[in-house]
């Protein structure tokens, strides 16, 4: 079957198998920022924005995404200029091995689009679907706080 998606602002069509997951289609088509982790929706490494909301792409049938807008971590930067959220994660050292980073960043985009000034508790809740095996989440929480400040100061929308 054929599906049409808008991925990172570009209209794309793909031939898919009926039971294929969105994660597998995105990776097959070169969106390597979408990581394959647990395959059961527990780790958040495969998070993308689907029509503006963070979802685990390993749980979404590609056919159900037909006609939707998808944003991957690759779509955040403006050319060589990183998005403030990406800048904040780098500045705070919240990237460690990097495997969970794309999902954490996507979850942060979702969180800050709904709540531009979250408390630490709200940040923890917003990132709760993302597992990191390298850290205790302190750096990621600081990165989200810094991103919120950068976006507030710079007037950048998510």
Secondary structure, 3 states (H helix, E strand, C coil): CEEEEEECCEEEEEECCCCCEHHHHHHHCCCCCCCCCCCCCCCCCCEEEECCEEEEHHHCEHHHHCCCEEECHHHCCECCECCHHHHHHHHCCCCCCCCCHHHHHHHHHHHHHHCCCCCHHHHHHHCCCCCCCCCCCHHHHHHHHHHHHHHHHHCCCC
